[in-house]
Amino acid sequence: MSNTIAMWFIVAMLPSGIDSYIFHNPTFDSKYKCVEFIVERHEALNDFIAGEYNINHSISSKFYCMEKNFIKEIEDMSGNVT
């Protein structure tokens, strides 16, 4: 059994279903803490995403907690697209 502690990130899927945003900060040492953060700050997270994409109206993104290794795989795959 590994002693490595998993690192969790928040990933937002925008309402369009096409764009996503990976929050590299904050990070969490458990999925529970990540989900708790999303539940407590859902509105603020949506406001941040709207600002990043210059959206001037209220949005409702879907937020997910993903483990660091999975995100790295996604980023590696997206870097290989030509």
C-alpha positions in Angstrom: 0.0 0.0 0.0 1.4 3.4 -1.0 1.9 6.2 1.5 1.4 8.8 -1.1 -1.3 11.2 -0.3 -3.6 12.0 -3.3 -4.0 15.6 -4.3 -7.4 16.7 -5.5 -8.3 19.6 -7.8 -11.6 21.2 -8.8 -12.6 21.0 -12.4 -15.5 23.1 -13.7 -17.5 22.1 -16.8 -19.1 25.2 -18.2 -22.8 25.2 -19.1 -21.9 24.9 -22.8 -20.5 21.5 -22.1 -17.6 22.3 -24.4 -15.3 24.4 -22.2 -13.8 23.4 -18.8 -11.5 25.0 -16.3 -9.1 23.3 -13.9 -8.5 25.1 -10.6 -4.8 24.4 -9.7 -5.4 26.3 -6.5 -6.7 25.4 -4.0 -5.8 21.8 -3.8 -7.1 19.2 -1.3 -5.7 16.1 0.3 -9.1 14.3 0.2 -12.0 14.1 -2.1 -14.3 14.9 0.8 -12.6 18.2 1.5 -12.8 19.1 -2.2 -16.5 18.4 -2.4 -17.1 20.3 0.8 -15.3 23.3 -0.6 -17.5 23.2 -3.8 -20.7 22.9 -1.8 -19.8 25.8 0.5 -18.5 28.1 -2.4 -20.5 27.0 -5.4 -21.7 30.5 -6.2 -18.3 32.1 -5.8 -16.8 29.5 -8.0 -19.4 30.2 -10.7 -18.7 34.0 -10.4 -14.9 33.3 -10.8 -15.5 31.2 -13.9 -17.8 33.9 -15.4 -15.1 36.5 -14.9 -12.5 34.3 -16.5 -14.6 33.8 -19.6 -16.0 37.4 -19.6 -19.5 36.2 -19.1 -21.8 39.0 -17.9 -24.6 36.9 -16.6 -25.1 34.3 -13.9 -23.9 30.8 -14.9 -24.3 27.4 -13.4 -21.2 25.3 -14.1 -20.9 21.7 -12.9 -17.9 21.1 -10.6 -16.0 17.9 -10.1 -13.2 16.8 -7.8 -10.5 15.0 -9.7 -7.3 13.4 -8.6 -4.0 14.9 -9.7 -2.9 11.9 -11.8 -6.2 11.9 -13.7 -5.8 15.6 -14.5 -2.2 15.1 -15.7 -3.5 12.3 -18.1 -6.1 14.7 -19.5 -3.6 17.5 -19.9 -1.1 15.2 -21.6 -3.8 13.9 -24.0 -4.9 17.4 -24.9 -1.3 18.4 -25.6 -1.0 15.6 -28.1 -4.0 16.8 -30.2 -3.0 18.1 -33.6 
